[in-house]
Amino acid sequence: MKYYIREKLISLHHRFYVYDEDGHQAYEISSRMISIGDKTTLYDMKGGKHAYIEQRILHLMPHYDIFLEDHLALFY
């Protein structure tokens, strides 16, 4: 299954949606506007949290921790 993101270039809030192949909203992505490092949460359309991505700071290259069900699943 393919998913698509329609993100606005300029927005007052960092919230956008992921759409499935049929054009239906499948997920909602929300990011904190004011934070040190990127902090992003992926929700289903019922409000259930699926994943949380947090950027580690103080690295030369971007490093991210990905949490699934509040457990560290992957770090990059």
Legacy VTK file of the C-alpha trace (Angstrom):
# vtk DataFile Version 3.0
C-alpha trace
ASCII
DATASET POLYDATA
POINTS 76 float
0.000 0.000 0.000
1.245 3.482 -0.840
0.839 6.536 1.360
1.050 10.209 0.449
1.796 13.317 2.484
0.338 16.709 1.661
2.360 19.139 3.709
1.892 22.895 3.494
5.019 24.880 2.811
4.043 27.609 5.279
1.806 26.864 8.251
1.201 28.258 11.727
1.133 24.767 13.224
3.113 21.667 12.344
0.296 19.224 11.725
-0.375 17.393 8.498
-2.003 14.206 7.274
-0.930 11.022 5.523
-3.344 9.759 2.863
-3.744 6.241 1.496
-3.990 5.323 -2.201
-7.732 6.081 -2.230
-7.231 9.602 -0.859
-8.548 8.859 2.644
-6.764 10.215 5.712
-4.834 7.353 7.299
-2.545 9.085 9.821
-1.965 12.462 11.420
1.548 13.757 12.025
2.165 16.396 14.663
5.450 18.157 15.440
6.367 20.504 18.235
6.871 24.039 16.994
9.311 25.223 19.641
11.786 22.580 20.740
15.469 21.766 20.626
15.665 19.061 18.002
12.742 17.691 16.038
10.020 15.861 17.979
7.319 14.254 15.845
4.382 12.003 16.746
2.391 9.758 14.377
-1.281 9.160 15.294
-3.990 7.083 13.634
-7.261 8.845 12.816
-8.835 7.647 16.096
-6.151 9.451 18.110
-4.041 6.386 18.960
-0.294 7.034 19.099
1.710 4.773 16.765
5.211 6.215 16.785
7.312 8.984 18.266
10.475 10.269 16.578
12.977 12.417 18.438
16.104 14.001 17.031
19.275 13.706 19.074
21.197 16.936 19.212
24.920 17.637 19.451
25.881 15.382 16.530
27.504 16.371 13.259
24.935 14.413 11.259
21.244 14.098 12.197
20.514 11.225 14.609
16.989 10.062 15.436
15.397 7.737 17.973
12.179 6.027 16.836
9.828 4.754 19.516
7.025 2.275 18.791
4.572 1.690 21.650
6.902 3.657 23.974
9.852 1.295 23.358
12.963 2.302 21.437
12.640 0.469 18.131
15.358 2.043 16.007
18.017 4.681 16.252
19.705 6.303 13.312
LINES 1 77
76 0 1 2 3 4 5 6 7 8 9 10 11 12 13 14 15 16 17 18 19 20 21 22 23 24 25 26 27 28 29 30 31 32 33 34 35 36 37 38 39 40 41 42 43 44 45 46 47 48 49 50 51 52 53 54 55 56 57 58 59 60 61 62 63 64 65 66 67 68 69 70 71 72 73 74 75
